[in-house]
């Protein structure tokens, strides 16, 4: 649906978004983006500071 989810990690803003081509994790400050074919792929393989989103989840602020 093209909806976005914004969150913060260590005072840095990030977006998770989706479009027809895939799912994206984007750091707002410099627009650095990682792309994935599925949401599952994003949550397993997207990284922030070399750590997976899955492992950081308890440290993320929404």
Secondary structure as UniProt FT lines:
FT   STRAND          4..9
FT   TURN            10..11
FT   STRAND          12..19
FT   TURN            20..21
FT   STRAND          22..27
FT   TURN            28..30
FT   STRAND          33..36
FT   HELIX           39..45
FT   STRAND          47..48
FT   TURN            49..50
FT   STRAND          51..52
FT   HELIX           53..56
FT   HELIX           57..59
//
